[in-house]
Amino acid sequence: MAKTAGNTTFALAGYGRFGRHHANVLSNHPSAQLEAIAEPNQVAAEQARKAYPEAVIFDNPFRMLEEMEVDAFSIVSTEETHADIVRKALENRIHVFCEKPLSTRLDEARELVGLAHQQNIQLRLGYILRYEPRHRVLQEQVQSGRLGKLAVIRAKRDASRSWFEAYGHRVHPVYETLVHDVDLVLWISQQRCRHVTAWGGYHLGFEVPDTFVMVMEMDEGAL
């Protein structure tokens, strides 16, 4: 596909439930151009081919990176693959938008952030709740001081049994859902966390905990 002047060309890794949303947005955004999609599942890959006939379809994201020249890479593959794909894209000096988690290991996540800085490449994560109007208003109200000194932020999130049946075998719910709440607390408070205490429980027979509670103590004393 010939690049339209002024557009940012994208490749997409993953054409599952959320990858389809990314493909739809990228193909309809006036400043973006979806050039290629990598999807190892043959059924999903064929669906991508039919939905986006102008995009080149690959079964491997690394081969896609080798053969396609694009400006940016959107990564929506399974969670355990994120870090390796991000690393390869950054090494190729391609800007990256990655759905959470960046990695399931803290040292690896720090390595990738360092690599992005070293390469002077944009690396962005999908913490989309920051862009919801209600959260933006709350953050502005807290930071303006209108609500007084911040003492406590309480966040509660429920996941259905169907969620655990679909994802409980492959991803820890802390990486999939709780990270949104952690990000909101850090963003709304504009404070760093100095201490964390957490508990988890296994009640439904899944490989990952189905209940967990976490208390964050922020550096200015808020909980």
C-alpha positions in Angstrom: 0.0 0.0 0.0 1.4 3.4 -1.0 1.8 5.7 2.0 -0.4 8.8 2.1 1.5 11.9 2.7 1.4 13.0 6.3 0.0 9.7 7.6 1.6 7.5 10.2 2.0 3.9 9.0 1.2 1.1 11.5 1.7 -2.6 11.9 -0.5 -4.5 14.3 0.5 -7.6 16.3 -2.6 -9.6 17.4 -6.1 -9.8 15.9 -8.0 -11.1 18.8 -10.8 -9.5 20.8 -9.0 -6.2 21.5 -6.8 -6.3 18.4 -9.9 -6.0 16.3 -10.6 -2.7 18.0 -7.1 -1.5 17.3 -7.4 -2.5 13.6 -10.8 -0.6 13.3 -9.4 2.6 14.9 -6.2 2.5 12.8 -8.0 1.9 9.6 -10.5 4.7 10.1 -8.2 7.3 11.7 -7.5 10.1 9.1 -3.8 10.3 10.1 -3.1 6.6 10.4 -2.5 3.9 7.8 -2.8 0.2 8.7 -0.1 -1.6 6.6 0.2 -5.1 8.1 -1.3 -7.4 10.7 0.4 -10.4 12.4 -1.8 -13.1 13.8 -0.7 -16.7 14.4 -4.2 -18.2 14.6 -5.2 -19.2 11.1 -8.9 -18.5 11.5 -8.3 -15.0 13.0 -5.7 -14.3 10.3 -8.1 -15.1 7.5 -10.7 -12.9 9.2 -8.2 -10.1 9.2 -7.4 -10.7 5.6 -11.0 -10.4 4.6 -11.6 -7.3 6.8 -8.5 -5.5 5.7 -7.6 -6.6 2.2 -5.1 -3.8 1.7 -3.0 -4.9 4.7 -0.3 -7.6 4.5 -1.1 -10.5 6.8 1.6 -12.4 8.6 1.6 -15.3 11.0 4.6 -14.0 12.9 5.2 -10.5 14.2 9.0 -10.8 14.0 8.9 -11.7 10.3 6.5 -8.7 9.9 9.0 -6.4 11.5 11.8 -7.7 9.2 9.8 -7.3 6.0 7.7 -4.2 6.6 8.8 -0.6 6.9 6.4 1.2 9.2 6.5 4.2 11.5 4.7 2.6 14.5 3.7 -0.7 15.9 0.6 -1.5 17.9 1.0 -4.6 20.1 -2.2 -6.5 21.2 -0.9 -10.0 21.2 -1.0 -12.5 24.1 0.5 -11.0 27.3 3.6 -13.3 27.5 4.7 -12.2 24.0 4.7 -8.4 24.6 8.2 -7.9 25.9 10.0 -9.7 23.1 8.0 -8.0 20.4 8.4 -4.5 22.0 12.2 -5.1 22.3 12.5 -6.0 18.6 10.4 -3.0 17.5 12.5 -0.6 19.6 15.7 -2.1 18.3 14.3 -1.4 14.8 13.6 2.2 15.9 9.8 1.8 15.5 7.5 3.7 17.8 5.4 1.4 20.0 1.9 1.4 21.5 1.6 -1.7 23.7 -1.4 -3.0 25.5 -0.7 -3.9 29.2 1.4 -5.5 30.5 4.6 -4.3 29.0 6.2 -7.3 30.7 5.4 -9.6 33.6 8.8 -8.9 35.1 9.8 -5.6 36.6 13.5 -5.8 35.5 12.4 -6.5 31.9 10.0 -3.6 31.9 12.7 -1.3 33.1 15.0 -2.6 30.5 12.5 -1.8 27.7 11.8 1.7 29.0 15.6 2.3 29.1 15.9 1.0 25.5 13.2 3.4 24.4 15.0 6.3 25.9 18.3 5.2 24.5 16.8 4.9 21.0 14.8 8.1 21.4 11.6 6.2 20.4 8.1 6.6 21.7 6.9 3.7 24.0 3.3 4.1 25.2 1.1 1.7 27.2 -2.7 1.3 27.1 -3.8 2.9 30.3 -6.9 4.2 28.7 -8.8 5.1 31.9 -6.8 8.3 32.1 -8.8 9.5 29.1 -12.3 8.9 30.5 -13.9 12.3 31.2 -14.9 11.4 34.7 -11.3 10.5 35.6 -9.9 13.6 34.0 -12.2 15.8 36.0 -11.3 14.0 39.2 -7.6 14.4 38.5 -8.0 18.1 37.8 -10.1 18.6 40.9 -7.5 16.8 43.1 -4.6 18.6 41.7 -6.2 22.0 41.9 -6.7 21.5 45.6 -10.4 22.1 45.4 -11.1 18.8 47.3 -8.6 19.6 50.0 -5.6 17.5 50.9 -5.7 14.0 49.5 -6.1 11.4 52.3 -7.6 8.2 50.7 -8.4 6.9 47.2 -10.5 3.8 47.1 -10.8 1.7 43.9 -12.9 -1.4 43.5 -13.1 -3.7 40.5 -15.1 -6.8 39.8 -14.3 -9.6 37.4 -16.8 -12.1 36.3 -16.4 -15.9 36.3 -16.5 -15.8 32.5 -13.4 -13.5 32.6 -11.5 -16.0 34.6 -12.7 -18.9 32.3 -11.4 -16.9 29.3 -8.2 -15.4 30.7 -7.4 -17.1 34.0 -5.2 -19.7 32.4 -2.9 -17.2 30.8 -2.7 -13.9 32.7 -2.6 -12.8 36.3 -5.5 -10.4 37.0 -3.1 -7.9 38.6 -1.4 -7.5 35.2 -4.7 -7.4 33.3 -7.0 -5.3 35.5 -5.5 -4.0 38.8 -2.8 -2.2 36.9 -5.5 0.2 35.7 -6.3 1.1 39.3 -2.7 1.5 40.3 -2.1 3.8 37.3 -5.1 5.9 38.2 -3.9 6.3 41.8 -0.5 7.4 40.7 -1.8 9.7 38.1 -4.6 11.3 40.2 -2.4 11.7 43.3 0.8 12.7 41.4 2.6 10.9 44.2 5.0 8.0 44.3 4.2 4.9 46.2 6.6 4.1 49.1 5.0 0.9 50.5 2.7 -1.8 49.2 0.9 -4.5 51.2 -1.2 -7.1 49.2 -3.2 -10.3 49.8 -4.6 -12.7 47.3 -7.0 -15.6 47.5 -7.8 -18.7 45.4 -11.4 -19.7 45.7 -12.6 -20.7 42.2 -10.0 -23.2 41.2 -8.1 -21.1 38.6 -4.4 -20.9 38.3 -4.4 -17.2 39.3 -5.9 -15.6 42.4 -9.6 -14.6 42.0 -9.7 -12.2 44.9 -7.0 -9.7 46.0 -6.7 -6.6 48.2 -3.9 -4.1 48.0 -3.0 -1.1 50.1 -0.6 1.5 48.7 1.0 4.1 51.0 2.0 7.2 49.0 5.0 9.3 49.7 2.9 12.2 51.1 0.9 9.9 53.4 -2.2 9.2 51.3 -3.6 5.7 51.2 
